[in-house]
Amino acid sequence: MTQSIRDRYEAAHDDGRPLIGGHRGNPAQHPENTLRSFRSAIAAGCDLIECDVHLSADSRLIVIHDHTLDRTTNGKGLVRDHSAAELRRLDAGQGEHLPLLQEVIELALGKVGLVIEIKQIPIPYPGLEEKLVAMLRQLGAVQECAVVSFYHPSIKVLRGMEPKLQLGLLEGARPIEPARMMREAGADVYSPHWGAMDPQLVKEIHAAGGAVGVWPVDDETAVAWCRFCKPDSIFTNRPVEIGAALRAATPG
């Protein structure tokens, strides 16, 4: 039976171990946000994979992290200024191409939970939320996916559109009232940088009925802090090594 992403979080909490998420797949070994990278993260035993989504000039949901093409492809300029066909002709490294979100969803279904980060700042994409929810419903993927964003108003909009969808707030700093922020946005997960997490934050989010997911846990210091604070999920650019380290340090 396919496991929902909520069930994955509940099982991990009961087991006392964090879910391991491949941040943009397995970018330590393969080009980030490519199908090769996501397949590698799944093969490494990740519970979750995470990808980033923008809209192309012809309103297709395309997977890439930056608003610009220059860092991760042989293209130049803004993602939004190119059609999906133009974007998919680019080299994203090792002969890989930028995937459509639909391809990543289809790869993940039945294997891992998929966390989708929507990019609405600093460049907004009007209508992105509607297109995303429509695609998740069409593919029967609502309960196996989560959507997160640094732009919290988008999360509030998504909560009104699809009550069954798991939603998360991304944060780089330590706010005074993280649980209140989570409740006001209608989110289920509070997802800070690992260095902005502390045991009190985890306690507050758990008391509010939420889960804590941190990023990017890529070295021994971050692993040690996660062992101490006990978040519900960690996202790493090194899922093979960090996953092994965390599994060895937790019961079961």
Buried (B, 14 or more C-beta within 10 A) or exposed (E): EEBBBBBBBBEBBEEEBBBBBBBBBBBBBBBBBBBBBBBBBBEBBBBBBBBBBBBBBEBBBBBBBBBBBEEBBEBEEBBBEBBBEBBBBBBBBEEBBBBBBBBBBEBBBEBBBBBBBBBBEEEEBEEBBEBBBEBBBEBEBBBBBBBBBBBBEBBBBBBEEBEEBBBBBBBEEBBEEBBEBBEEBBBBBBBBBBEBBBEEBBBBBBEEEBBBBBBBBBBEEBBEBBEEBBBBBBBBBBBBBBBBBBEEEBEE
